[in-house]
Amino acid sequence: MSEVLKKTELNQWHVDHGGRMVPFAGWEMPVQYPTGPLQEHKVTRESAGLFDIDHMGQIEVRGPQAEAFVNWLVTYDVSKMKLLDAHYALFCYADGGVVDDLFVYRLPDPQVEGQDYFFLAVNASNRDKDVAWVKSHAAGFDVQVKDISDETYMLAFQGPRAPEIMDRLTNVDLTRVARFTAAQDTIFDGVPVLLGRTGYTGEDGFELFLPAEHVLKVWEGILKEGENENIVPVGLAARDSLRFEPCMPLYGHELSPDISPVEARLTFAVSFDKAFIGRDALLKQKLEKPDKVLVGFELTDRGVAREGYPILLEGEQIGFVTSGMFSPTTSRYLGMALVPREHASIGTEIEVQIRKKTTRAKIIKRPFYVPAYRR
C-alpha cells in the first residue's frame, strides 16, 4: 500500500509551474523546476532563490519556566540569547546521540505583555518525534508546549540579493537586522511574518514564518518583486547541493542517534558549562577525544561518492560517506565522511568504494564553500 503524502499549500503552484514532485519526509515536494537544479543553485549563489520548506516543523514553548525548560532540552545556552535572537542548537539523547538539530528563537510574547517565549524550528523528518520529545520532558516545568506546524508556513529566501529585495517589502529596516537575529513585521497588506536572518545555503537571506492561509500571496509577491534580479523558485536537489558546499549537516547523514555533535564538529552549538540532556556524555567525548570525526574529501579519480559508500585506507574499510556529490560552485567532486580520528588529517590519501570500483581521494579542509556569515 503506497504512502499517502502530505501536500503543502503551494503544491498546485509547483505542479502548474513545472515542478517535478517527489516524496520527501512524508511530503510531496518539488525536487526541481524546468530551470534545473544546477541553474537553481547558480542563481541562489549569485542572486536569490525562493524555497518552499513548509515540511519543516515549529514548536512554541511558553510559561514562567520556558527558559529553564528549553535550556535543559537543547545543547546551546539559551539564557545568553537576547530578545529576537536566533541560534543553532541540538536535542540530544542521554548518550550524546542526536535527536535532531534545530533553530531556537527568543521572541516577545504577544499573549503576555513584557514576557517572552521560545520558538523552535525543527526538521521535517523528525517533526512528530521532536514534538513528542519536547512534550515528554515538560513534566515538572511550568510551561506550555504547542505544535504550531500546521498553521505556520515556512519559506526560505536565500542569496546575496535576498536582503535588499526583502527590504523593499517590509516596514522594518532589514539592513539593521543582524545575522542570527529576527524581525517581526507585516508584508503584502498586513500578513504577519517572522523573518529570521538564518538559512541553510551558506548565503545571506531570511527564513520566513507566516500564517499558512496567506502563503500564495507572499510566495508570488516575492517572485514578482525579484523579477529584475532574475530570482527563481528552488527545489530540493539544489537545496541539498547548496547546504552541502558549506558543509551544513543533514540529519540522518552528518547527524544521527549514532553521530554526536562532537563527532560532527558542531561544538560551537554546545554549551558545556550548563546542564542539558546528554551533556555528560558529550563532555566525556570532548575531553577524551572522539574515536571518529567528520571530514571533507575530494575525489582525485573520476566518480561520485554517495551516502553509505565505504571509505578505505590501504584496502581496509575505516569509515563511510555521509554525503557526496558534484559541487556546482567549485566544479569538484566532493564528499563528507566519518572516519577514525587518527586518519582525519588534511592531506591523508584515502579511497572510496564506488560500487565495484576503488576510487582515490584525499581529505581536504571544510567547508568547501565559505558561508556568507564567515566572510
Phi, psi and omega per residue, in radians:
M1 nan 2.188 -3.076
S2 -1.291 2.594 -3.135
E3 -1.239 2.399 3.047
V4 -1.480 1.997 -3.054
L5 -1.509 2.485 3.012
K6 -1.304 2.693 3.126
K7 -2.232 2.398 3.086
T8 -1.347 2.912 3.114
E9 -1.083 -0.362 -3.116
L10 -1.684 0.133 -3.056
N11 -0.967 -0.846 -3.106
Q12 -1.139 -0.612 3.085
W13 -1.058 -0.793 3.138
H14 -1.051 -0.796 3.140
V15 -1.079 -0.793 -3.111
D16 -1.130 -0.429 -3.102
H17 -1.859 0.399 2.983
G18 1.446 0.245 3.095
G19 -1.136 2.330 3.057
R20 -1.530 1.971 -2.977
M21 -1.600 2.373 -3.124
V22 -2.408 2.758 3.028
P23 -1.252 2.401 3.075
F24 -2.687 2.048 3.083
A25 0.905 0.646 3.119
G26 1.513 0.072 -3.102
W27 -2.097 2.717 2.946
E28 -1.644 1.992 -3.016
M29 -2.261 2.680 3.084
P30 -1.330 2.149 3.085
V31 -1.494 -0.476 3.080
Q32 -2.885 2.925 3.063
Y33 -2.027 3.076 -3.115
P34 -0.996 -0.436 3.081
T35 -1.075 -0.508 3.132
G36 1.576 2.626 -3.043
P37 -1.130 -0.552 3.132
L38 -1.158 -0.740 3.114
Q39 -1.215 -0.689 3.098
E40 -1.065 -0.709 3.076
H41 -1.085 -0.850 -3.088
K42 -1.087 -0.775 -3.127
V43 -1.134 -0.658 3.103
T44 -1.130 -0.687 3.105
R45 -1.199 -0.579 -3.019
E46 -1.758 -0.494 -3.105
S47 -2.313 -1.600 3.090
A48 -2.940 2.592 3.073
G49 -2.244 2.605 -3.116
L50 -1.984 2.272 -3.010
F51 -2.108 2.307 2.940
D52 -1.535 1.935 3.140
I53 -2.193 0.688 -3.093
D54 -1.269 -0.116 3.029
H55 -1.229 -0.244 3.079
M56 -1.200 2.855 -3.108
G57 -2.028 2.752 3.138
Q58 -2.391 2.408 -3.115
I59 -2.287 2.369 3.022
E60 -1.809 2.430 3.027
V61 -2.204 2.049 -3.125
R62 -2.153 2.875 3.023
G63 2.171 2.914 -3.087
P64 -1.028 -0.511 -3.106
Q65 -1.917 0.444 -3.109
A66 -1.054 -0.751 -3.125
E67 -1.111 -0.823 -3.129
A68 -1.090 -0.692 -3.132
F69 -1.149 -0.889 -3.137
V70 -1.113 -0.618 3.128
N71 -1.136 -0.553 3.085
W72 -1.285 -0.546 -3.080
L73 -1.380 -0.660 -2.967
V74 -1.930 2.782 -3.068
T75 -1.297 -0.536 -3.101
Y76 -1.477 2.574 -3.140
D77 -1.403 1.705 -3.076
V78 -1.273 -0.211 3.081
S79 -1.167 -0.308 3.104
K80 -1.460 -0.158 -3.064
M81 -1.422 2.332 3.022
K82 -1.492 2.939 3.087
L83 -1.020 2.314 -3.140
L84 1.300 0.229 2.981
D85 -1.366 2.692 3.027
A86 -2.301 2.406 -3.125
H87 -2.536 2.495 3.048
Y88 -1.269 2.450 -3.141
A89 -2.725 3.121 3.135
L90 -2.404 2.598 2.845
F91 -1.608 2.322 3.111
C92 -2.188 2.633 2.952
Y93 -1.329 2.963 -3.117
A94 -1.061 -0.502 -3.131
D95 -1.511 0.080 3.108
G96 1.629 -0.173 3.045
G97 -1.157 2.769 -2.989
V98 -1.680 2.204 2.976
V99 -1.306 -0.803 3.123
D100 -3.034 2.828 2.918
D101 -1.880 2.749 -2.977
L102 -2.780 2.978 2.938
F103 -1.960 2.362 3.123
V104 -1.890 2.253 3.052
Y105 -1.999 2.430 2.994
R106 -1.886 2.056 -2.957
L107 -2.219 2.652 3.020
P108 -1.181 2.390 -3.076
D109 -1.537 1.977 3.137
P110 -1.210 -0.250 -3.101
Q111 -1.487 -0.439 -3.103
V112 -2.358 1.963 -3.094
E113 -1.061 2.323 3.104
G114 1.432 -0.011 3.126
Q115 -1.861 2.808 3.028
D116 -2.195 2.980 3.129
Y117 -2.553 3.037 -3.101
F118 -1.997 2.386 -3.099
F119 -2.093 2.120 -3.053
L120 -1.972 2.160 3.085
A121 -1.813 2.034 -3.008
V122 -2.074 2.976 -3.038
N123 -1.370 2.632 -3.077
A124 -1.047 -0.861 -3.052
S125 -1.167 -0.307 -3.075
N126 -1.948 0.120 -2.999
R127 -0.945 -0.944 -3.088
D128 -1.108 -0.735 3.122
K129 -1.094 -0.747 -3.114
D130 -1.140 -0.764 3.120
V131 -1.067 -0.776 3.119
A132 -1.113 -0.683 3.133
W133 -1.088 -0.833 -3.125
V134 -1.114 -0.838 -3.107
K135 -1.132 -0.582 -3.101
S136 -1.204 -0.316 -3.137
H137 -1.823 0.092 -3.053
A138 -1.382 -0.321 -3.134
A139 -1.039 2.325 -3.127
G140 1.626 -0.157 3.086
F141 -1.972 2.473 3.085
D142 -1.493 1.393 -3.085
V143 -2.457 2.813 2.991
Q144 -2.145 2.222 -3.125
V145 -1.949 2.268 -3.115
K146 -2.400 2.237 3.019
D147 -1.447 1.977 -3.112
I148 -1.947 0.395 -3.054
S149 -1.091 -0.696 -3.052
D150 -1.165 -0.696 -3.111
E151 -1.528 -0.142 -3.109
T152 -1.857 2.285 3.103
Y153 -1.865 2.426 -3.114
M154 -2.087 2.199 3.030
L155 -2.123 2.772 2.975
A156 -2.211 2.379 3.094
F157 -2.206 1.865 -2.904
Q158 -2.219 2.512 3.090
G159 2.387 2.829 -3.076
P160 -1.081 -0.419 3.121
R161 -1.632 -0.146 -3.065
A162 -1.032 -0.792 -3.108
P163 -1.062 -0.737 -3.098
E164 -1.228 -0.615 3.095
I165 -1.178 -0.795 -3.127
M166 -1.132 -0.599 -3.126
D167 -1.113 -0.490 3.110
R168 -1.241 -0.258 -3.054
L169 -1.806 -0.101 -3.016
T170 -2.025 2.805 2.989
N171 -1.470 -0.615 3.093
V172 -1.183 2.453 3.049
D173 -1.366 1.742 -3.040
L174 -1.239 -0.262 3.067
T175 -1.164 -0.327 3.126
R176 -1.670 0.009 3.102
V177 -1.599 1.916 -3.049
A178 -1.270 2.818 3.032
R179 -0.995 2.484 3.121
F180 1.068 0.605 2.893
T181 -2.316 3.132 -3.077
A182 -2.397 2.857 3.043
A183 -2.345 2.576 3.049
Q184 -1.962 2.328 -3.027
D185 -2.750 -3.057 2.955
T186 -2.202 2.560 3.103
I187 -2.373 2.805 3.065
F188 0.834 1.149 3.037
D189 1.089 0.803 2.941
G190 1.668 0.219 3.073
V191 -1.306 2.065 3.134
P192 -1.224 2.431 -3.086
V193 -2.538 2.435 2.944
L194 -1.762 2.151 -3.106
L195 -1.946 1.861 3.068
G196 -1.648 2.204 3.115
R197 -1.438 1.216 -3.077
T198 -2.378 3.107 3.109
G199 3.000 3.105 -3.000
Y200 -2.312 0.550 -3.075
T201 -2.196 -0.228 -3.008
G202 1.522 -0.032 3.117
E203 -1.841 2.936 3.009
D204 -1.253 2.899 3.102
G205 2.513 -2.843 -3.025
F206 -2.411 2.649 2.880
E207 -1.915 2.262 -3.002
L208 -1.933 2.397 3.062
F209 -2.162 2.194 -3.046
L210 -2.644 2.884 3.090
P211 -1.075 2.322 -3.020
A212 -1.027 -0.558 -3.055
E213 -1.209 -0.229 -3.110
H214 -1.832 0.084 -2.927
V215 -1.165 -0.639 -3.091
L216 -1.076 -0.734 3.110
K217 -1.074 -0.736 -3.119
V218 -1.225 -0.794 -3.137
W219 -1.017 -0.922 -3.116
E220 -1.190 -0.563 3.125
G221 -1.163 -0.705 3.112
I222 -1.165 -0.777 3.128
L223 -1.056 -0.707 3.128
K224 -1.171 -0.755 -3.126
E225 -1.087 -0.548 -3.095
G226 -1.692 0.253 -3.104
E227 -1.012 -0.725 -3.102
N228 -1.202 -0.391 3.085
E229 -1.631 0.096 3.063
N230 1.049 0.632 3.129
I231 -1.231 2.761 -3.080
V232 -2.397 2.725 2.911
P233 -1.280 2.586 -3.031
V234 -2.209 2.354 -3.124
G235 -1.668 -3.071 -3.047
L236 -1.126 -0.578 -3.090
A237 -1.104 -0.852 3.128
A238 -1.238 -0.560 3.069
R239 -1.034 -0.675 3.141
D240 -1.220 -0.775 -3.141
S241 -1.193 -0.572 3.114
L242 -1.171 -0.706 3.130
R243 -1.318 -0.508 -3.091
F244 -1.154 -0.756 -3.059
E245 -1.069 -0.734 3.039
P246 -1.460 0.162 3.067
C247 1.070 0.700 3.032
M248 -1.398 2.351 -3.015
P249 -1.265 2.593 3.027
L250 -2.032 2.198 -3.126
Y251 -1.059 2.393 -3.056
G252 1.608 -0.186 3.100
H253 -2.069 -1.288 3.138
E254 -1.566 -0.160 3.097
L255 -2.399 2.518 3.107
S256 -3.005 3.082 3.031
P257 -1.020 -0.339 -3.126
D258 -1.834 -0.009 3.115
I259 -2.200 2.015 -3.031
S260 -1.541 2.903 3.056
P261 -1.080 -0.522 3.100
V262 -1.211 -0.801 3.116
E263 -1.129 -0.582 -3.137
A264 -1.487 0.050 3.112
R265 1.065 0.796 -3.129
L266 -2.033 0.542 -3.077
T267 -1.204 -0.205 3.031
F268 -1.089 -0.391 -3.132
A269 -1.740 0.190 -3.098
V270 -2.087 2.079 3.120
S271 -1.732 1.703 -3.063
F272 -1.269 -0.210 -3.091
D273 -1.584 0.281 3.058
K274 -2.462 2.816 -3.118
A275 -1.426 2.421 3.004
F276 -2.796 2.841 -3.134
I277 -1.118 2.136 -3.140
G278 1.659 -0.038 -3.042
R279 -1.036 -0.806 -3.073
D280 -1.140 -0.702 3.118
A281 -1.116 -0.718 3.142
L282 -1.240 -0.667 3.104
L283 -1.112 -0.743 3.077
K284 -1.012 -0.788 -3.136
Q285 -1.115 -0.716 3.131
K286 -1.138 -0.777 -3.083
L287 -1.237 -0.669 -3.096
E288 -1.582 -0.091 -3.108
K289 1.287 2.297 -3.120
P290 -1.222 2.613 3.096
D291 -1.217 -0.542 -3.091
K292 -2.320 2.639 -3.137
V293 -2.488 2.801 3.114
L294 -1.473 2.358 3.112
V295 -2.302 2.861 2.978
G296 -1.843 2.643 3.100
F297 -2.541 2.755 3.054
E298 -2.128 2.333 3.064
L299 -1.296 2.273 3.087
T300 -1.719 -0.241 2.948
D301 -1.829 2.926 3.108
R302 -1.234 2.464 3.098
G303 2.630 2.873 3.096
V304 -2.136 2.097 3.121
A305 -1.463 2.182 -3.127
R306 -1.932 2.840 3.123
E307 -0.906 2.314 3.064
G308 1.588 -0.220 3.122
Y309 -1.110 2.447 -3.131
P310 -1.198 2.485 2.971
I311 -1.759 2.230 -3.066
L312 -2.011 2.625 2.980
L313 -2.369 2.046 -3.083
E314 0.918 0.724 3.047
G315 1.475 -0.112 -3.130
E316 -1.876 2.400 3.124
Q317 -1.240 2.259 3.113
I318 -2.095 -0.198 -3.089
G319 -2.999 -2.834 -3.118
F320 -2.641 2.714 3.109
V321 -1.310 2.331 3.045
T322 -1.684 -0.649 3.040
S323 -2.657 2.562 3.084
G324 -2.832 2.527 -3.118
M325 -3.048 3.064 2.964
F326 -1.313 2.305 3.105
S327 -1.643 1.890 -3.084
P328 -1.084 -0.613 -3.078
T329 -1.277 -0.661 -3.089
T330 -1.727 -0.159 -3.102
S331 0.977 0.709 3.097
R332 -2.260 2.745 3.047
Y333 -1.672 1.966 -2.947
L334 -2.206 2.943 3.090
G335 -2.817 2.910 2.951
M336 -2.094 2.588 -3.069
A337 -2.610 2.724 3.045
L338 -1.806 2.091 -3.079
V339 -2.378 2.839 3.063
P340 -1.018 2.487 -3.067
R341 -1.014 -0.602 -3.101
E342 -1.227 -0.211 3.120
H343 -1.989 0.373 -3.003
A344 -1.746 0.109 -3.079
S345 -1.217 2.482 3.091
I346 -1.060 2.363 -3.111
G347 1.703 -0.232 3.125
T348 -1.074 2.258 3.126
E349 -1.525 2.226 -3.116
I350 -2.280 -3.127 3.049
E351 -2.343 2.625 3.066
V352 -2.036 2.234 3.093
Q353 -1.452 1.826 3.135
I354 -1.838 1.791 -2.997
R355 0.960 -2.047 -3.111
K356 -1.715 0.080 -3.067
K357 -1.893 2.432 3.053
T358 -1.669 2.145 -3.031
T359 -2.043 2.290 -3.092
R360 -1.313 2.580 3.127
A361 -2.705 2.964 3.053
K362 -2.488 2.599 3.141
I363 -1.324 2.317 -3.100
I364 -2.245 2.965 -3.125
K365 -1.220 2.477 2.976
R366 -1.835 2.710 -0.091
P367 -1.327 2.863 3.102
F368 -1.336 -0.418 3.135
Y369 -2.393 2.157 -3.074
V370 -1.312 2.101 -3.115
P371 -1.153 2.716 -3.047
A372 -1.002 -0.638 -3.085
Y373 -1.273 -0.130 3.114
R374 -1.850 0.008 -3.092
R375 -1.504 nan nan
